[in-house]
Amino acid sequence: MKLRSALKLPKEHGAWAMFYIPFVLGLLVAGNFNVPSLLLLIAATAAFISRESLLIWWRARTRGRQTPSSIEAGRLLLVYLLIAVTTGAPLIFVYKLYWLIPLALAGTVLLLVNGWQATEFEDRTVQSEILAIAGLTMTAPAAFYAASGTWTASAWWLWALSAAYFASSVFYVKLRVTRLHAKQIEDKRRAQQQCVVYHSFLLCSLVALAMTRSLPLFALIAFAPVLARTLRSLLSPEPHLNLKQIGIAEIVYSIIFLIFTTLTFRSMI
């Protein structure tokens, strides 16, 4: 706990999975781990963990209340950004991985938007969480590109599938929490409706992709656990909420997603 506090590491456990599982997925699909992959891992990790320092510094500055903690956060922010730039620059100037530039710019914009939302305490809405997921899962196409040295349609697919997969947890967890804690019936109804609409769209999209042979059936298997857990929850609402148990289950589902999504793309080679 002291180390995490001293380094201002992200507190959200789910964010770590959303960041690193797509990264590993990109490497596995590329079938390679090289120097550019290592440099990208360091640079992306530094940018990822800088968010907590950014929020502490930004909130203090917005409220005009500089504290020793916020000053320390500002210094850490500069250190993390320096690490990100130092390890990221060779990817552009030495290895000529120019597609990383728009990804880095998009990631920076999403980080700033999410940071602004957090300072305004609007970072827990469905829209803001989906936006954050879009940024975190950029590691999938970035890792694939760094490891393979080529930008192909697979990079886009990895990003789309990773974002679609992790977005499922947003609607599922919000449904579970709202059912037990929301005071307004309308809030519970809205959470259930959003969950049903999203997962219905997700299932129909996956089936359509499989039927048109755009993706192998392995893709359906990769999403099967989260679709099944959502259907079970919709049909048989749980009377209790154990966030630790949900977190462990989501990690297991993520590993299944990682394995079968890798098989999906490896079978297409």
Beta strands, then each sheet from edge to edge (+ up, - down):
end
